[in-house]
Amino acid sequence: MPKQFWKGSALLAPVPAALVTCGTPEKPNVLTIGWTGIVCTRPPMTYISVRPERYSHDIIMKSGEFVINLTTSAMVKEVDFCGVKSGRDTDKFAVCGFTPSPAKKVSAPIIEECPVSLECRVTESKLLGSHTMFLAEIVGIDVDEKYIDSKGKLNLQQCGLAAYAHGEYFALGRKLGDFGYSVRKKKKKTKKTSNNR
């Protein structure tokens, strides 16, 4: 099957449909971010890219802190709203019914309704063109206890996370495997012996 060649564009998908919070619990702001990801494991590092004209841009530039809140498919209408409305003239927390709660390590609030929140401290900012990239260390993570099992493992597949791809929102589907499953050796079954008398 032949492929068409298109000019370079931002067509990497899917990406998180994340809600990034900044400001303070008393004066919070939130915006939707798709341009984010992990850039390093040790130390844990992430980035977000924000247009300079966005209200949140200057807040993050001044405070040097933000929180990436993962979203669920049940929140997609609110996620979209936070991406098209500005905090300059809209209290998006109030309109969306979000609860701002104090983070443990940064001044920006977490969103109580989100299953996972990554507290981030900016280490570097760089204007790349249309967006400023904020490179940041993940200094703490807040996890909703209902997604942690009895062994202390986070079960993200139960969260119903949302994703964004080329202008559309999607609910993440079924689990297909876990890291390393393609090369993992299968456990040998041991035969049970019975004593017949």
KARAMO-V743630 format. One record per backbone hydrogen bond with DSSP energy under -0.5 kcal/mol. CO is the residue of the C=O (numbers start at 1). NH is the residue of the N-H. E is the energy in kcal/mol with one decimal. If there is no record, write none. Layout:
BEGIN
co:CO nh:NH e:E
co:CO nh:NH e:E
END
This chain:
BEGIN
co:4 nh:6 e:-0.6
co:9 nh:11 e:-1.9
co:11 nh:13 e:-0.6
co:15 nh:164 e:-2.9
co:16 nh:18 e:-0.9
co:18 nh:20 e:-0.6
co:18 nh:33 e:-2.9
co:19 nh:21 e:-0.6
co:19 nh:69 e:-2.8
co:20 nh:31 e:-2.1
co:21 nh:67 e:-2.0
co:22 nh:29 e:-2.1
co:27 nh:24 e:-1.4
co:29 nh:22 e:-2.2
co:31 nh:20 e:-3.2
co:33 nh:18 e:-1.9
co:34 nh:36 e:-1.7
co:35 nh:49 e:-1.6
co:37 nh:47 e:-1.1
co:40 nh:45 e:-2.1
co:44 nh:138 e:-2.9
co:45 nh:39 e:-2.3
co:45 nh:40 e:-1.2
co:46 nh:136 e:-2.9
co:47 nh:37 e:-0.9
co:48 nh:134 e:-3.2
co:50 nh:132 e:-3.0
co:51 nh:54 e:-1.9
co:54 nh:57 e:-0.9
co:54 nh:58 e:-0.7
co:55 nh:59 e:-0.8
co:56 nh:60 e:-2.7
co:57 nh:61 e:-2.4
co:58 nh:62 e:-2.3
co:59 nh:63 e:-2.6
co:60 nh:64 e:-2.7
co:64 nh:122 e:-2.7
co:66 nh:120 e:-2.7
co:67 nh:21 e:-2.4
co:67 nh:69 e:-0.7
co:68 nh:70 e:-0.6
co:68 nh:118 e:-3.1
co:69 nh:19 e:-2.5
co:71 nh:162 e:-2.1
co:72 nh:75 e:-1.6
co:73 nh:76 e:-1.1
co:75 nh:79 e:-2.5
co:76 nh:80 e:-2.6
co:77 nh:81 e:-2.1
co:78 nh:82 e:-2.4
co:79 nh:83 e:-0.7
co:80 nh:83 e:-1.0
co:80 nh:84 e:-1.1
co:81 nh:84 e:-0.7
co:81 nh:85 e:-1.9
co:82 nh:32 e:-0.8
co:86 nh:89 e:-1.0
co:86 nh:90 e:-1.0
co:90 nh:92 e:-1.4
co:91 nh:95 e:-2.3
co:92 nh:96 e:-2.3
co:93 nh:97 e:-1.0
co:93 nh:98 e:-1.9
co:98 nh:100 e:-0.6
co:99 nh:112 e:-2.7
co:101 nh:110 e:-2.8
co:110 nh:101 e:-2.3
co:110 nh:112 e:-0.7
co:111 nh:114 e:-1.7
co:115 nh:144 e:-2.7
co:116 nh:70 e:-2.6
co:117 nh:119 e:-0.7
co:117 nh:142 e:-2.8
co:118 nh:68 e:-2.3
co:119 nh:139 e:-2.1
co:119 nh:140 e:-1.1
co:120 nh:66 e:-1.9
co:121 nh:137 e:-2.6
co:124 nh:135 e:-2.8
co:126 nh:128 e:-0.6
co:126 nh:133 e:-3.1
co:131 nh:128 e:-2.8
co:131 nh:129 e:-0.7
co:131 nh:133 e:-0.5
co:132 nh:50 e:-2.5
co:132 nh:134 e:-0.6
co:133 nh:126 e:-2.1
co:133 nh:135 e:-0.7
co:134 nh:48 e:-1.4
co:135 nh:123 e:-3.1
co:135 nh:124 e:-1.7
co:136 nh:46 e:-2.9
co:137 nh:121 e:-2.4
co:137 nh:139 e:-0.9
co:140 nh:119 e:-2.9
co:141 nh:143 e:-0.5
co:142 nh:117 e:-2.4
co:144 nh:147 e:-2.1
co:145 nh:148 e:-1.8
co:147 nh:149 e:-0.5
co:147 nh:155 e:-3.1
co:149 nh:152 e:-2.1
co:153 nh:149 e:-2.6
co:154 nh:156 e:-0.9
co:155 nh:158 e:-1.6
co:156 nh:159 e:-1.9
co:160 nh:73 e:-3.0
co:161 nh:172 e:-2.6
co:162 nh:17 e:-1.0
co:163 nh:170 e:-2.9
co:164 nh:14 e:-0.5
co:164 nh:15 e:-2.5
co:165 nh:168 e:-1.0
co:168 nh:165 e:-3.0
co:170 nh:163 e:-2.9
co:178 nh:181 e:-2.3
co:180 nh:183 e:-1.3
co:180 nh:184 e:-0.9
co:194 nh:196 e:-0.9
co:195 nh:197 e:-0.6
END
